Amino acid sequence: MSEHATARAPAIALAGLLAAGVAGAAEIDLIAHAPDRPVEAVVGDVLAVRLQGNASTGYAWQRIDEDRAVLVQQRSSGVAAKPERPPAIGAATIAVWRFRAERVGDVELRFVYRQPWREGVPPARELAWRVHVRAVP
């Protein structure tokens, strides 16, 4: 490994920790959790959800829960994952949402998959997770 690569490694590792929010904070994958059981998190943890969709149909995932103080959406959230090359028309995309647990509390994180301009039409899909955020031990 070159001197420059060795010098950059700690900076890259630190950038990764800062991107996660707090050194030692966990990233919790919500898709791996059953929706009928509460997700346990600690203040500082980052919760991630990756939702498959198809933007070419006009459908999009939307967060619809009201309480935004316990779980705060991160700036990179809601952006479709960028493939190495543009996806084919009609191909599935993945929307990535990240939330930082900011304060102690209980919240339900809810998403609907719908065409936003079609008011009064039930969503095609709904997902929800109950999240319990506790203080750092």
C-alpha positions in Angstrom: 0.0 0.0 0.0 1.4 3.5 -0.9 2.0 6.2 1.7 -0.9 8.2 0.3 -3.3 5.3 0.5 -2.2 4.6 4.1 -2.7 8.2 5.1 -6.2 8.3 3.5 -7.5 5.1 5.2 -8.1 6.7 8.6 -9.7 9.8 7.0 -12.1 7.5 5.0 -12.9 5.5 8.1 -13.6 8.7 10.1 -15.8 10.0 7.3 -17.8 6.7 7.4 -18.4 7.1 11.1 -19.4 10.7 10.8 -21.8 9.8 8.0 -23.4 7.2 10.4 -24.0 10.1 12.8 -22.0 9.0 15.9 -19.0 6.9 16.4 -20.2 3.5 17.6 -23.8 4.1 16.5 -25.5 1.2 14.9 -27.3 1.1 11.5 -30.5 -0.9 11.9 -32.0 -2.4 8.7 -35.8 -2.1 9.2 -36.6 -4.6 6.4 -35.0 -7.3 8.5 -37.4 -6.6 11.4 -40.9 -8.1 11.5 -43.5 -5.3 11.4 -45.5 -6.8 14.3 -42.5 -6.5 16.8 -41.1 -3.2 18.0 -37.7 -2.2 16.8 -35.3 -1.3 19.6 -32.9 1.6 19.0 -30.6 3.8 21.1 -30.3 7.6 20.7 -27.7 8.1 17.9 -28.5 4.9 16.0 -29.4 5.2 12.3 -32.4 3.3 11.0 -32.3 2.4 7.3 -35.1 1.2 5.1 -34.7 0.2 1.4 -38.0 0.0 -0.5 -38.3 -1.4 -4.0 -40.4 0.5 -6.4 -40.9 1.4 -10.1 -40.7 5.1 -10.7 -41.7 4.8 -14.4 -45.3 3.9 -13.2 -45.6 7.1 -11.3 -45.7 5.3 -7.9 -43.4 6.5 -5.2 -42.8 5.7 -1.5 -43.9 8.4 0.9 -43.4 8.8 4.6 -46.7 9.6 6.3 -46.2 9.4 10.0 -46.7 12.6 12.0 -44.0 12.4 14.7 -40.7 13.7 13.2 -38.9 14.6 16.4 -37.8 11.1 17.6 -36.6 9.9 14.2 -35.1 12.6 12.0 -34.7 11.9 8.3 -31.2 12.2 7.0 -30.3 14.3 4.0 -29.5 11.3 1.8 -33.0 9.8 2.3 -35.5 9.2 -0.3 -32.9 9.1 -3.1 -33.0 6.1 -5.5 -29.9 4.0 -5.4 -27.6 4.9 -8.2 -26.7 1.9 -10.4 -23.4 1.7 -12.3 -25.4 2.4 -15.5 -29.0 3.8 -15.9 -31.7 1.2 -15.3 -33.9 0.1 -18.2 -37.2 1.8 -18.6 -39.7 0.0 -16.3 -36.9 -1.5 -14.2 -37.2 -1.7 -10.4 -35.5 1.0 -8.3 -34.6 1.0 -4.7 -35.4 4.1 -2.5 -33.1 4.4 0.5 -34.3 6.2 3.6 -32.2 6.8 6.7 -33.3 8.2 10.0 -31.3 9.2 13.0 -32.7 8.4 16.4 -32.5 11.9 18.0 -34.5 11.5 21.3 -36.0 9.0 23.6 -39.6 8.0 22.6 -41.9 5.7 20.8 -42.9 6.3 17.2 -44.5 4.5 14.3 -42.5 4.9 11.1 -45.1 4.6 8.2 -44.7 4.5 4.4 -47.2 4.2 1.6 -46.6 3.4 -2.0 -48.9 5.4 -4.3 -49.2 7.8 -7.2 -49.2 11.1 -5.3 -51.5 13.0 -7.6 -54.3 10.4 -7.3 -56.2 11.7 -4.2 -58.7 9.4 -2.5 -57.2 6.3 -4.0 -55.9 3.7 -1.5 -52.1 3.1 -1.6 -50.9 0.0 -3.5 -48.7 -0.9 -0.5 -48.2 0.1 3.1 -45.4 -0.6 5.5 -45.0 0.4 9.2 -42.6 -0.2 12.0 -43.0 0.6 15.7 -39.7 2.0 17.0 -38.7 2.4 20.7 -35.7 4.7 21.1 -34.0 4.6 24.5 -31.2 6.6 26.1 -27.6 5.7 25.6 -26.7 3.3 28.4 
